[in-house]
């Protein structure tokens, strides 16, 4: 089980627990504001854009090439940006902090 903390654009902190699937699905299922997942998790939109806390980048890994291509379309992307549909829930990401992109 992994605990994942989301920080919304209103600075609300919401911590959820998950065992499998994508971080995006967990966020959508629990109504995290700003995580829409319009494409259903196939990396063809950027409605699940998050900024990974710098100290947690090792846990999530860096974005894939296709993910990077999608993020390039978002003006708010930076070196800590990920699409959370591409982050799988595993024990390895336990404690990760994700700030929902504006």
C-alpha positions as CSV (number, residue, x, y, z in Angstrom):
1,X,0.0,0.0,0.0
2,X,1.2,3.5,-0.9
3,X,0.2,6.8,0.7
4,X,0.1,9.6,-1.9
5,X,-0.3,13.2,-0.9
6,X,-1.9,15.7,-3.3
7,X,-1.6,19.4,-2.8
8,X,-4.4,21.2,-4.7
9,X,-4.2,24.6,-6.4
10,X,-6.0,25.9,-3.2
11,X,-3.1,24.5,-1.1
12,X,-5.4,21.8,0.4
13,X,-3.5,18.7,1.3
14,X,-5.2,15.4,0.6
15,X,-3.6,12.1,1.4
16,X,-4.9,8.9,-0.2
17,X,-3.9,5.2,0.0
18,X,-3.7,2.9,-3.0
19,X,-2.6,-0.6,-3.8
20,X,-2.6,-0.7,-7.6
21,X,-3.5,1.1,-10.8
22,X,-2.4,4.6,-11.7
23,X,-2.1,7.6,-9.5
24,X,-4.5,9.4,-11.9
25,X,-7.2,6.8,-11.4
26,X,-6.9,7.1,-7.7
27,X,-7.1,10.9,-7.9
28,X,-10.2,10.9,-10.2
29,X,-11.9,8.2,-8.1
30,X,-11.5,10.4,-5.1
31,X,-12.4,13.7,-6.6
32,X,-9.0,15.4,-6.4
33,X,-9.6,18.9,-7.8
34,X,-7.6,19.6,-11.0
35,X,-7.0,16.0,-11.9
36,X,-9.5,15.3,-14.7
37,X,-8.0,12.4,-16.6
38,X,-9.9,13.3,-19.8
39,X,-8.1,10.7,-21.9
40,X,-8.7,7.9,-19.5
41,X,-5.0,7.4,-18.7
42,X,-3.6,6.8,-22.2
43,X,-1.2,9.8,-22.1
44,X,-3.0,11.8,-24.8
45,X,-3.9,14.9,-22.8
46,X,-2.3,16.7,-19.9
47,X,-5.3,16.9,-17.5
48,X,-3.5,14.9,-14.9
49,X,-0.4,17.1,-14.8
50,X,1.3,17.2,-11.4
51,X,4.6,18.5,-10.0
52,X,6.5,15.9,-8.1
53,X,8.2,17.2,-4.9
54,X,11.9,17.4,-5.8
55,X,12.9,14.9,-3.1
56,X,10.4,12.4,-4.5
57,X,11.6,12.3,-8.1
58,X,13.6,9.2,-7.4
59,X,10.4,7.4,-6.4
60,X,8.4,8.3,-9.5
61,X,11.2,8.4,-12.0
62,X,11.4,10.8,-14.9
63,X,8.8,11.2,-17.6
64,X,8.9,9.0,-20.7
65,X,9.4,10.5,-24.2
66,X,5.7,10.4,-25.0
67,X,4.9,11.9,-21.7
68,X,7.5,14.7,-22.2
69,X,6.0,15.4,-25.6
70,X,2.5,16.0,-23.9
71,X,4.0,18.1,-21.2
72,X,5.7,20.4,-23.7
73,X,2.2,21.6,-24.6
74,X,1.6,22.8,-21.1
75,X,3.0,26.2,-20.2
76,X,3.3,25.2,-16.5
77,X,5.6,22.2,-17.1
78,X,9.0,22.0,-15.4
79,X,11.6,19.5,-14.6
80,X,9.4,18.0,-11.8
81,X,6.3,17.6,-14.1
82,X,4.7,14.2,-14.6
83,X,1.4,13.1,-15.9
84,X,0.0,11.0,-13.0
85,X,-1.7,8.6,-15.4
86,X,1.9,7.4,-16.1
87,X,2.8,6.8,-12.4
88,X,1.8,3.3,-11.2
89,X,0.9,2.8,-7.6
90,X,3.5,0.6,-6.0
91,X,5.1,0.4,-2.6
92,X,8.0,2.3,-4.1
93,X,6.1,5.6,-4.3
94,X,4.9,5.4,-0.7
95,X,5.0,8.9,0.8
96,X,5.2,10.8,-2.5
97,X,3.9,14.4,-2.6
98,X,2.3,15.7,-5.8
99,X,1.3,19.3,-6.4
100,X,-1.6,19.5,-8.8
101,X,-0.6,21.8,-11.7
102,X,-2.6,24.9,-12.3
